[in-house]
Amino acid sequence: MQPIRFLLLASLLSLLAHGFLYAEDSIPKWTEDEVAQTVKQLWQDYNPRKEPLNVKTVRSWQQDGVNVHYVIYNVGTFKGQLSTMAAFYTTPLDTKKKYPAVVNIHGGGQRAYLRSSVEYAQRGYCCISPNWGGRVMELARPGDLNTNWGAVDPTQADPSGYSSLQPGPKKIDPFESPRNNHWYLLTIACRRAITYLESRNEVDANRIGVLGHSMGGRLTGFVAGCDNRVKAASPSVGGSGFLYQNMQMIPKSARGLRGDPNLFQRTISGES
């Protein structure tokens, strides 16, 4: 029996060493020569509907005349580890009807919007607000699940990542790439929120919009620009392009960035 056990253990270790037991990533691996040079190339190999959402409901309740659900959904697998997103999902009380829906994206330093998501449901919308920043969810209880980015981290723990293409321990590619920029993964998370809305019987999938404030406004532009499921977009105090170029008559007004500025502006800048 001992030799058999040894062989089984050796086989298992061999599989691990070759990566056969790791989950397949949600995006293809690139070589440095395969790095996307345009927005179209950046998104052409990604399908936000391909993988199951594996939705978990932490808790549901009624508040101010609407339904509220605290949910977790899969964003995807990156560098062999699963990324999951916490969100509030709200609907009108009568879920036998079809409603338009919105992705309600929070700004920097904030968390998933409960109050405004409730207000949208009161107005006759279904609404999902992803907690991309990972802060403790409003009304959370001890032990409640929250956003878990796994092996990557596009949150404000590293603010420079919003203006960078450079590699790092929590980045996707080991060379300069637009996929190393925080906005890339955050855009994926919001596109998966659209997939969540599509999966709901009470949502009219032909009437889905995106809105956000500040950093949420930037994300609104990114999501609407690469996902044709979005029928309306409303960014506020964010979403403009040309932030990395000097404004007329204001020298040195351009934001600094890390990496090839031309590649950045072609692939992951607001105007691209």
C-alpha positions in Angstrom: 0.0 0.0 0.0 2.8 2.4 0.8 4.2 2.5 -2.8 0.7 3.1 -4.1 0.1 6.0 -1.7 3.5 7.4 -2.7 2.7 7.3 -6.4 -0.7 8.9 -5.8 0.9 11.7 -3.8 3.6 12.2 -6.4 1.0 12.4 -9.1 -1.0 15.0 -7.2 2.1 17.1 -6.6 2.9 16.9 -10.3 -0.5 18.1 -11.3 -0.2 21.0 -8.9 3.2 21.9 -10.2 1.9 22.1 -13.7 -1.1 24.1 -12.8 -3.7 21.5 -13.9 -5.7 21.8 -10.6 -5.9 25.6 -10.7 -9.1 27.2 -12.0 -8.9 28.5 -15.6 -8.6 32.3 -15.7 -11.5 34.3 -17.1 -9.2 36.1 -19.5 -6.6 34.6 -21.8 -2.9 34.8 -21.0 -0.9 37.2 -23.1 2.7 37.4 -24.1 4.3 40.8 -24.3 3.8 40.8 -28.1 0.1 40.1 -27.7 -0.7 43.2 -25.6 -3.8 45.0 -26.9 -3.2 48.2 -28.7 -6.8 49.4 -29.0 -10.0 49.3 -26.9 -11.4 46.8 -29.3 -8.4 44.5 -28.9 -8.6 44.9 -25.1 -12.1 43.5 -24.9 -12.4 41.2 -27.9 -11.6 38.1 -26.0 -13.7 38.8 -22.9 -17.3 37.5 -22.6 -19.2 38.8 -19.5 -21.9 36.1 -19.9 -19.6 33.1 -20.3 -19.1 32.1 -16.7 -21.7 31.4 -14.0 -22.4 34.1 -11.5 -22.9 31.6 -8.7 -25.0 34.2 -6.8 -25.2 33.9 -3.0 -27.9 35.8 -1.1 -26.5 37.0 2.3 -29.9 38.5 3.3 -33.1 39.8 1.9 -35.6 42.2 3.4 -38.2 44.9 2.6 -37.4 48.5 3.2 -39.4 51.7 2.4 -41.7 49.8 0.1 -39.2 47.9 -2.0 -37.3 44.6 -1.9 -33.6 44.7 -0.9 -31.2 41.8 -1.5 -27.6 41.7 -0.2 -25.9 39.4 -2.7 -22.5 38.1 -3.7 -21.7 37.3 -7.3 -18.6 35.9 -9.1 -16.5 38.5 -11.0 -14.2 35.9 -12.4 -11.0 34.0 -11.9 -7.7 35.9 -12.2 -4.2 34.5 -11.5 -5.8 31.3 -10.5 -8.0 32.8 -7.7 -11.7 33.6 -7.7 -12.8 37.3 -7.3 -16.3 37.9 -5.8 -18.3 41.0 -5.5 -20.8 42.1 -2.8 -23.7 44.2 -4.0 -27.1 45.6 -3.1 -29.9 44.6 -5.5 -33.3 46.3 -5.1 -36.6 45.9 -6.9 -40.2 47.1 -6.7 -42.4 44.8 -4.6 -44.3 43.3 -7.5 -41.7 41.1 -9.2 -44.2 39.6 -11.7 -43.7 42.7 -13.9 -40.8 43.7 -16.1 -38.8 46.8 -15.1 -35.9 48.8 -16.6 -32.7 48.4 -14.6 -29.6 50.3 -13.7 -26.1 49.6 -12.4 -25.5 52.2 -9.7 -21.7 52.6 -9.2 -20.3 54.1 -6.1 -17.4 56.7 -6.0 -14.0 56.6 -4.5 -13.8 56.0 -0.7 -17.4 55.0 -0.6 -19.3 51.7 -0.7 -22.3 50.1 -2.4 -25.2 52.6 -2.4 -28.1 51.4 -0.4 -30.2 54.6 -0.1 -30.1 55.5 -3.8 -30.7 51.9 -4.8 -33.8 51.9 -2.7 -34.9 55.2 -4.3 -34.4 53.8 -7.8 -36.6 50.8 -6.9 -39.2 53.2 -5.6 -39.2 54.9 -9.0 -39.9 51.6 -10.8 -36.3 50.4 -11.6 -34.4 47.3 -10.6 -31.0 48.5 -9.3 -27.7 46.8 -8.5 -24.9 48.6 -6.7 -21.6 46.7 -6.7 -19.3 47.2 -3.7 -16.1 47.5 -5.8 -14.1 49.3 -3.1 -14.5 46.5 -0.6 -15.5 48.6 2.4 -17.9 47.0 4.9 -21.4 46.9 3.5 -24.0 49.1 5.0 -26.1 47.1 7.6 -23.6 44.3 7.5 -23.5 41.9 10.4 -20.4 40.1 11.8 -19.4 37.3 9.6 -21.3 38.6 6.5 -19.5 37.9 3.2 -18.1 40.9 1.4 -16.1 41.7 -1.8 -13.0 39.5 -2.1 -10.7 40.3 -5.1 -8.5 37.3 -4.4 -5.1 37.5 -6.2 -5.7 41.0 -7.7 -6.6 44.3 -6.1 -8.1 47.2 -8.2 -9.2 49.1 -5.1 -7.9 52.3 -3.6 -5.4 50.4 -1.5 -3.0 51.3 -4.4 -4.1 54.6 -5.8 -1.4 54.7 -8.4 -2.9 51.7 -10.2 -5.6 53.9 -11.8 -2.9 55.7 -13.8 -0.5 52.9 -14.5 0.2 50.1 -16.9 3.0 48.6 -14.9 3.2 45.1 -13.5 3.1 44.2 -9.8 2.2 41.5 -7.4 -1.5 42.2 -7.6 -1.6 42.8 -11.3 -2.5 40.5 -14.2 0.4 40.7 -16.6 4.1 40.6 -15.8 4.8 43.4 -18.3 3.3 46.8 -19.2 -0.4 46.2 -20.1 -3.7 47.9 -20.0 -5.0 44.9 -18.0 -2.7 46.0 -15.2 -4.7 49.2 -14.8 -7.3 49.2 -12.0 -10.1 50.4 -14.4 -9.9 47.2 -16.4 -10.9 44.8 -13.6 -13.4 47.3 -12.2 -15.0 47.5 -15.6 -15.3 43.7 -15.7 -17.0 43.7 -12.3 -19.6 46.2 -13.5 -20.1 44.3 -16.7 -20.8 41.2 -14.6 -23.4 43.3 -12.7 -25.1 43.8 -16.0 -25.1 40.0 -16.5 -26.7 39.7 -13.1 -29.5 42.1 -14.1 -30.0 40.1 -17.3 -30.5 36.9 -15.3 -33.4 38.3 -13.3 -36.9 37.6 -14.4 -38.2 41.0 -13.3 -35.6 42.9 -15.4 -36.3 44.0 -19.0 -32.8 43.2 -20.4 -33.4 45.6 -23.3 -33.6 48.5 -21.0 -30.4 48.5 -18.9 -28.5 51.6 -18.0 -25.4 52.6 -16.0 -24.8 55.5 -13.7 -22.1 56.6 -11.3 -20.6 59.5 -9.4 -16.9 60.6 -9.4 -14.9 57.4 -9.8 -18.3 55.8 -10.5 -18.7 58.3 -13.3 -15.3 57.2 -14.8 -16.5 53.6 -14.6 -19.8 54.5 -16.2 -17.9 55.7 -19.2 -15.7 52.6 -19.4 -18.6 50.2 -19.1 -20.8 52.0 -21.6 -18.0 52.3 -24.0 -17.3 48.5 -24.2 -20.6 46.8 -23.5 -23.5 47.2 -26.0 -26.0 45.9 -23.5 -26.0 49.4 -22.0 -28.8 51.5 -23.5 -28.2 54.6 -21.4 -25.3 56.0 -19.4 -25.3 58.9 -16.9 -21.8 59.8 -15.4 -21.5 62.6 -12.9 -18.4 64.5 -11.7 -16.3 61.9 -13.5 -16.1 60.2 -16.9 -14.3 62.9 -18.9 -11.3 62.0 -21.0 -8.0 63.8 -21.7 -6.9 63.9 -18.1 -3.4 63.0 -19.1 -3.0 65.9 -21.4 -2.3 69.6 -20.4 -5.3 71.8 -20.5 -5.1 74.8 -22.8 -3.1 77.7 -21.2 -2.5 75.6 -18.1 1.0 74.1 -18.3 1.7 71.0 -16.2 -2.0 70.3 -15.6 -1.8 66.8 -17.0 -2.0 63.9 -14.6 1.0 61.8 -14.3 1.0 58.2 -15.4 3.2 55.2 -15.2 3.9 53.4 -18.4 3.7 54.1 -22.1 1.5 57.2 -22.5 0.5 56.3 -26.0 -0.6 52.8 -25.1 -2.5 54.1 -22.1 -4.4 56.7 -24.2 -5.2 54.2 -26.9 -6.6 51.5 -24.5 -7.6 52.5 -21.0 -7.9 56.3 -21.0 -11.3 58.0 -20.7 -11.2 59.2 -24.3 -10.1 55.9 -25.8 
